[in-house]
């Protein structure tokens, strides 16, 4: 019984870390909702609206793109970028998705 309680305590201790992990699939959904109006959001897209804006795969492939630069782009009002409000968690997920598009 004590051994099982220790295992449960260990698993419970790991749960918050799991809950904080970035969710690439959720990021993809956010990209489709918030970014696809202006950017091509998937690597496999053959058509889409980009209006001269970089695609998310192109942004991901840019060596200057970092988690910090993506977060700044999402939070700063600039240019044609709309003022949308994402939670930190949503930003993390969207950043994870964009970086998942990076060619290695």
Residue pairs with C-beta under 8 A, 6 or more apart in sequence:
22 92
22 93
22 95
22 96
23 93
23 96
24 93
24 96
24 97
24 100
25 97
26 90
26 93
26 97
27 93
27 94
27 95
27 96
27 97
27 98
27 100
28 41
28 42
28 97
30 86
30 90
30 93
30 94
30 97
31 39
31 41
31 56
31 94
31 97
31 98
32 41
34 84
34 86
34 94
35 41
35 56
35 94
36 48
36 49
37 49
38 49
38 50
38 51
38 53
38 80
39 49
39 50
39 53
39 54
39 55
39 56
39 59
40 48
40 49
40 50
40 55
40 56
40 57
41 48
41 55
41 56
42 56
42 57
42 101
43 57
43 101
45 55
53 80
54 62
56 97
56 98
56 101
57 101
57 103
59 65
59 70
59 98
60 98
60 99
60 100
60 101
60 102
60 103
61 101
61 102
61 103
65 98
65 99
65 102
67 95
67 99
70 94
70 95
70 98
70 99
71 91
71 95
73 81
74 86
74 91
74 94
74 95
75 91
77 83
86 94
